[in-house]
Amino acid sequence: MSAGPDTTPDEPGGGAGNAMPVVFRAIAPVLECHLLHAVTRFGVPDALSDTPRPAEEIADALGLHRDALRRALHALAQSGYVAEGPPGLFALNDAMRALRSDSEMPGATLLLTHVEHSLPLYAAVGHTIETGEPASEKVYGKSYFAHLAERPEAQRGFVEGLGRVGTLAFGPALARLAQELTPRVRKVVDVGGGDGFLAEGLLRGDPELRAAVLDLPSVLDAARDRLAKAGLLDRCELVPGSFFETAPAGADAYVIARCLHNWNDERAVAILRTVRAAMGTEARLFVLEQLVPEEQDDSAAYPDLLMMLIGGSERTESQYARLMADAGLRLTGTRPFGPGVGGVTTSLLEAVPA
Ligand SMILES: C[S@@+](CC[C@H](N)C(=O)[O-])C[C@H]1O[C@@H](n2cnc3c(N)ncnc32)[C@H](O)[C@@H]1O
């Protein structure tokens, strides 16, 4: 399925009297998203191979409805999510390969978690536009992270998916950063560290380094498993807690990766203040976030809206500098660190106590 006829109101068939093109353009991607979620959940990517197979054969193998699956895959083929040819026969392409359970990319995990726990928020965006309140408060009656914390499987999928993407995107840069911090930095605390991918990357880069990962208690099992598998658990402490209340004191460096954009300015400053209070005068803070360019730029518009739904915001460098200043920190430098969502670059911001 394509995103619908690309007509403008001035084109034949797209005039103001004909609402269908604009309505279709709006609804088609939503259905496409649910189609992709359904075929992924049923295991279709794993059942496909490089050799085209009839939809009926895949439906029989997975216990699905033959005609409905053929029509669903045909629609997905129109927008490039699966290869079709000859007609009715389907094979893997790059997009479908990324959704297989054996893919290096955690496409399936991220898609399933997003559709099941973030897509319901889309329907409440009107509430946010009307009131400014996060859609998650309206839909779940609590913050997005409090909602995930009550669903250990989804929460684990979320942090592990982010961690796998993080390793692919930032693994080499983390090893270089660890080298650069040697020998002055002996202990680093990763605040809101998720599945521990960042701690793992730094610990691999410097065999003398020690780390601590602070996150909600329910997240730390994922970090424990990951670091144990990497043989690094003896150099990494796991600290259950809330970054609004506490952070381990006395480390040489602190990292907050991809967390501040989940929260509004007031909450983001609260996290920074917790970390500032834990930092000695010589300690350094690193913040990993994708930055919105200072000048008007459309690339971050949708990533920013995703954050808006949960009460956060994508920000420019100067906006982060202001939040840091409000928390008693001074931004000392910013450098590109790797890719971000939707073509935006992820940057590493460095700060010291003001
Ligand atoms: C977007 S994830 C980023 C995780 C990791 N830093 C990364 O880059 O993959 C946000 C993290 O913040 C954690 N988090 C949310 N609320 C928290 C809180 N109150 N205290 C500590 N961690 C929290 C989540 O559990 C999650 O691991």
The ligand as an SDF file (V2000), in Angstrom:
LIG
                    3D

 27 29  0  0  0  0  0  0  0  0999 V2000
   14.8970    6.0780   26.3770 C   0  0  0  0  0  0  0  0  0  0  0  0
   15.5170    5.0090   27.6300 S   0  0  0  0  0  0  0  0  0  0  0  0
   17.2800    5.1940   27.4630 C   0  0  0  0  0  0  0  0  0  0  0  0
   18.0220    4.0410   28.0550 C   0  0  0  0  0  0  0  0  0  0  0  0
   19.5280    4.0590   27.8070 C   0  0  0  0  0  0  0  0  0  0  0  0
   20.1630    5.1840   28.4500 N   0  0  0  0  0  0  0  0  0  0  0  0
   19.8070    4.0550   26.3070 C   0  0  0  0  0  0  0  0  0  0  0  0
   20.3430    5.0530   25.8020 O   0  0  0  0  0  0  0  0  0  0  0  0
   19.4860    3.0540   25.6620 O   0  0  0  0  0  0  0  0  0  0  0  0
   15.1340    5.8810   29.0980 C   0  0  0  0  0  0  0  0  0  0  0  0
   15.5580    5.1450   30.3370 C   0  0  0  0  0  0  0  0  0  0  0  0
   15.1750    5.9210   31.4840 O   0  0  0  0  0  0  0  0  0  0  0  0
   14.7820    5.0070   32.4850 C   0  0  0  0  0  0  0  0  0  0  0  0
   13.9580    5.6830   33.4890 N   0  0  0  0  0  0  0  0  0  0  0  0
   12.7150    6.1720   33.3540 C   0  0  0  0  0  0  0  0  0  0  0  0
   12.3110    6.7310   34.5110 N   0  0  0  0  0  0  0  0  0  0  0  0
   13.3460    6.5950   35.3810 C   0  0  0  0  0  0  0  0  0  0  0  0
   13.5560    7.0000   36.7160 C   0  0  0  0  0  0  0  0  0  0  0  0
   12.6120    7.6650   37.3840 N   0  0  0  0  0  0  0  0  0  0  0  0
   14.7350    6.7140   37.2880 N   0  0  0  0  0  0  0  0  0  0  0  0
   15.7110    6.0480   36.6190 C   0  0  0  0  0  0  0  0  0  0  0  0
   15.5720    5.6530   35.3320 N   0  0  0  0  0  0  0  0  0  0  0  0
   14.4040    5.9280   34.7260 C   0  0  0  0  0  0  0  0  0  0  0  0
   14.0130    3.9660   31.7130 C   0  0  0  0  0  0  0  0  0  0  0  0
   13.7920    2.7890   32.4690 O   0  0  0  0  0  0  0  0  0  0  0  0
   14.9040    3.7740   30.5110 C   0  0  0  0  0  0  0  0  0  0  0  0
   15.8820    2.8120   30.7290 O   0  0  0  0  0  0  0  0  0  0  0  0
  1  2  1  0
  2  3  1  0
  2 10  1  0
  3  4  1  0
  4  5  1  0
  5  6  1  0
  5  7  1  0
  7  8  2  0
  7  9  1  0
 10 11  1  0
 11 12  1  0
 11 26  1  0
 12 13  1  0
 13 14  1  0
 13 24  1  0
 14 15  1  0
 14 23  1  0
 15 16  2  0
 16 17  1  0
 17 18  1  0
 17 23  2  0
 18 19  1  0
 18 20  2  0
 20 21  1  0
 21 22  2  0
 22 23  1  0
 24 25  1  0
 24 26  1  0
 26 27  1  0
M  CHG  2   2   1   9  -1
M  END
$$$$
